[in-house]
Amino acid sequence: MEWLAYIEWTPFWLSFKLAALTVTILFVVALPFAWWLSQSHSRFKPILEAITALPIVLPPSVLGFYMLLLLSHNSLLGHFLEESFNIKLAFSFTGLVIASCFYSFPFMVQPLQSGFESLNQHMIEASYLIGKSSHMTLWKVALPNIKPSLLTAVIISFAHTVGEFGVVLMVGGNIPHQTRVASVAIYDLVEVMDYEKANIYAGVLLLFSFTILVLVYWFNYRHKLRVGTVL
């Protein structure tokens, strides 16, 4: 276990802290949005779905560049927050959280939306018929019946945020103990040709990512077995 002595844990702590905050914010925002998308028949729905999915297909450097422009001191938002409240968003941990929320948004929305759309609509309609509001139907009927989708959304969003590189580097830079997350630390080590230490850092993230995926697939597998047994 001598390799543990080579690890500086601060970048990993920052990555996990960033991911936890991002997932918490995204859950609050994405849950009602995904529910609305699953129930909506608006003609604007395809446009909103396309906008939501943009971070998946856009190069991270492109999204990171526009986020940097949005959060910089020269933008209206950045200038207002810095001058009025002394809040600096660009090259700060707060800016990283905001950028990560945009980047990981579809990874939270899409599993939730798919889960809601897979529900038996007769169950939803029955909830409305007995006088339940849309809000109560979401929390009391829909959400308890999409546990696999909910778990997938939370865990994949968390893991995706931990593995971010392009966006966090563009928006947060590389400030030790503030914005130097694990993925950026690996990049630094490769640049100075410290491949042994980079391999250790990369191995930690590889093990983490593999464990996360195994947990997701295992839970979904067990859930399908339980459902099949009940049926």
C-alpha positions in Angstrom: 0.0 0.0 0.0 3.0 2.3 -0.4 1.3 3.9 -3.4 -1.1 5.6 -1.0 1.8 7.8 0.2 2.0 9.3 -3.3 -1.6 10.6 -3.4 -2.5 14.1 -2.5 -6.2 13.7 -1.5 -7.2 17.3 -1.8 -8.0 17.1 -5.6 -10.2 14.1 -5.0 -11.9 15.8 -2.1 -12.6 18.8 -4.3 -14.0 16.5 -7.0 -16.3 14.7 -4.7 -17.5 18.0 -3.0 -18.1 19.5 -6.4 -20.1 16.4 -7.5 -22.1 16.3 -4.3 -23.2 19.9 -4.6 -23.9 19.6 -8.3 -26.1 16.5 -7.9 -28.0 18.2 -5.0 -28.7 21.3 -7.1 -29.5 19.3 -10.2 -32.0 17.0 -8.4 -34.0 20.0 -7.1 -34.0 21.6 -10.6 -34.2 18.6 -12.9 -36.9 16.6 -11.1 -39.8 18.9 -11.8 -38.4 19.7 -15.3 -38.1 16.0 -16.2 -41.6 15.4 -14.9 -43.0 18.3 -17.0 -41.2 17.0 -20.1 -42.6 13.5 -19.6 -46.2 14.8 -19.3 -46.1 17.6 -21.8 -47.5 17.6 -25.3 -46.2 21.1 -26.1 -44.9 21.7 -29.6 -41.9 23.3 -28.0 -41.0 20.1 -26.2 -38.5 18.9 -28.9 -36.7 22.2 -28.8 -36.4 22.1 -25.0 -35.2 18.5 -25.2 -32.5 19.5 -27.8 -31.3 22.3 -25.6 -31.2 20.0 -22.6 -29.1 17.5 -24.5 -26.6 20.0 -26.0 -23.9 19.4 -23.3 -23.8 15.7 -24.4 -22.8 16.5 -28.0 -20.9 19.8 -27.5 -17.1 19.6 -27.0 -16.4 20.4 -23.3 -14.1 23.2 -24.5 -16.9 24.9 -26.3 -19.3 24.8 -23.4 -16.5 25.8 -21.1 -15.6 28.8 -23.2 -19.2 30.1 -23.2 -19.5 29.4 -19.5 -16.3 31.4 -18.9 -17.7 34.3 -20.9 -21.0 34.1 -18.9 -19.2 34.0 -15.5 -16.3 36.4 -16.3 -16.1 39.9 -14.8 -16.8 41.4 -18.3 -20.3 39.8 -18.5 -23.3 41.5 -17.0 -23.9 38.7 -14.5 -20.2 38.4 -13.5 -19.8 42.2 -13.2 -23.0 42.6 -11.2 -22.1 39.9 -8.7 -18.5 41.0 -8.3 -19.3 44.7 -7.9 -22.4 44.3 -5.7 -21.6 41.2 -3.6 -17.8 40.7 -4.1 -18.6 37.2 -5.6 -16.1 36.2 -8.2 -17.4 33.3 -10.4 -14.7 32.8 -13.0 -11.7 30.7 -11.6 -13.5 30.0 -8.4 -15.2 26.9 -6.8 -18.6 28.6 -7.0 -18.1 29.0 -10.8 -17.2 25.4 -11.0 -20.5 24.4 -9.4 -22.5 26.5 -11.8 -20.6 25.2 -14.8 -20.9 21.6 -13.6 -24.7 22.0 -13.2 -25.0 23.1 -16.9 -22.6 20.3 -18.1 -24.3 17.5 -16.1 -27.9 18.6 -16.5 -28.8 16.1 -19.2 -27.4 13.2 -17.3 -29.9 14.0 -14.5 -32.9 14.9 -16.7 -32.8 12.1 -19.3 -32.9 9.1 -16.9 -35.7 10.8 -14.8 -37.7 11.6 -17.9 -37.3 8.1 -19.3 -38.4 6.7 -15.9 -41.5 8.9 -15.8 -42.4 8.1 -19.4 -42.2 4.3 -18.7 -44.9 4.6 -15.9 -48.3 3.2 -16.5 -50.4 6.3 -17.5 -53.5 4.8 -16.0 -51.9 5.0 -12.6 -51.1 8.7 -13.2 -54.6 9.4 -14.4 -56.1 7.6 -11.4 -54.1 9.9 -9.1 -55.6 12.9 -10.8 -59.1 11.4 -10.7 -59.0 11.1 -6.9 -58.1 14.8 -6.6 -54.3 14.6 -6.3 -52.4 17.6 -7.7 -49.6 17.3 -10.2 -47.1 18.0 -7.4 -48.6 15.3 -5.1 -48.8 12.8 -8.0 -45.1 13.4 -8.7 -44.0 12.8 -5.1 -46.5 10.1 -3.9 -47.1 8.1 -7.1 -44.5 8.7 -9.8 -41.2 9.0 -7.8 -41.6 5.9 -5.7 -42.1 3.8 -8.9 -39.0 5.0 -10.8 -36.3 4.0 -8.2 -33.9 2.5 -10.8 -34.1 5.6 -13.0 -33.7 7.8 -10.0 -30.6 5.9 -8.8 -29.2 6.0 -12.3 -29.7 9.7 -12.6 -28.1 10.5 -9.3 -25.1 8.2 -9.6 -24.3 8.8 -13.2 -24.5 12.6 -12.7 -22.2 12.3 -9.7 -19.7 10.1 -11.6 -19.9 12.3 -14.7 -19.1 15.4 -12.6 -16.1 13.8 -10.9 -14.7 12.9 -14.3 -15.1 16.4 -15.8 -12.0 18.0 -17.3 -12.6 20.4 -20.2 -15.3 22.5 -18.6 -13.6 22.6 -15.1 -10.3 23.6 -16.6 -11.8 26.4 -18.7 -14.0 27.8 -15.9 -12.0 27.0 -12.8 -8.4 27.0 -14.0 -5.8 25.2 -11.9 -5.8 26.8 -8.5 -4.4 24.4 -5.8 -6.9 23.7 -2.9 -9.6 25.7 -4.8 -10.3 24.5 -8.3 -7.6 21.8 -8.9 -9.8 18.8 -9.1 -8.6 15.2 -9.7 -9.0 15.3 -13.5 -6.9 18.5 -13.7 -4.3 17.1 -11.3 -3.8 14.1 -13.6 -3.4 16.5 -16.6 -0.7 18.4 -14.6 1.2 15.2 -13.8 1.2 14.1 -17.4 2.5 17.5 -18.5 5.5 17.2 -16.1 5.9 13.6 -17.3 5.3 12.2 -13.8 3.6 9.1 -15.3 3.9 7.0 -12.2 1.9 9.4 -10.0 -0.5 10.1 -12.9 -1.1 6.4 -13.2 -2.0 6.2 -9.5 -4.4 9.1 -9.7 -6.0 7.7 -12.9 -6.3 4.3 -11.3 -8.2 5.7 -8.4 -10.7 7.4 -10.7 -10.9 4.2 -12.9 -11.7 2.1 -9.8 -14.3 4.7 -8.6 -16.0 4.8 -12.0 -16.1 1.0 -12.4 -17.5 0.6 -8.9 -20.2 3.2 -9.6 -21.3 1.4 -12.8 -21.3 -2.0 -11.1 -23.6 -0.6 -8.4 -26.0 0.9 -10.9 -26.2 -2.3 -13.0 -26.5 -4.5 -9.9 -29.3 -2.5 -8.4 -31.2 -2.4 -11.7 -30.7 -6.2 -12.1 -32.0 -6.9 -8.6 -34.9 -4.6 -9.2 -35.9 -6.4 -12.4 -35.6 -9.8 -10.6 -37.9 -8.5 -7.8 -40.4 -7.1 -10.3 -40.3 -10.4 -12.3 -40.9 -12.4 -9.1 -43.9 -10.2 -8.1 -45.4 -10.6 -11.6 
